[in-house]
Amino acid sequence: MLTIKYAGLKLGLSIHDHTELETAPVAEPEYVALGPSIQLA
């Protein structure tokens, strides 16, 4: 993650449930996108 930060890139996370939302700050993302998960098959 530090390599991304030092390269000047933005890190975003796509999350799909409350557990991912609660743990997202650990990665220190620039943004978080919350959306429904799609069940396939």
N, C-alpha and C positions, 0 to 999 in steps of 0.2 A: 504494500500500500504506500509506503514511503516513496518508492520509485515513481509511482504515478503522481504523487503530490509534488515531488521535486522537479518533475518534468513539466510542471505547470498545467497538467491535465485535470479535468474535473472527474470525480468519482461519484456515480449515482447508483443507487440500489433500487431494484424492483422487488417489492415484498408482497406477500400474498396472505399473511395471517398475523394475528396479534403477537405470536412468539417471535416472528421475524422482525416485527415493528419494535418490540422491546429490546432486541439484541442489535439492531441496526446502528445505534450510536457508537458501538465499539469500533466500527470501521471508519468512523469520522467522515461520513459521506458529505458531499456538497449538497445533495438533494436525495429525497426518498420518494419513490412513486409507489403508492398503495393501490392495488387492484385485485380483483377477484381471481382466484385460481380456476382454471378450466379443467374439469375432469374429462379425460379422454378414455374412451372404451369402457 
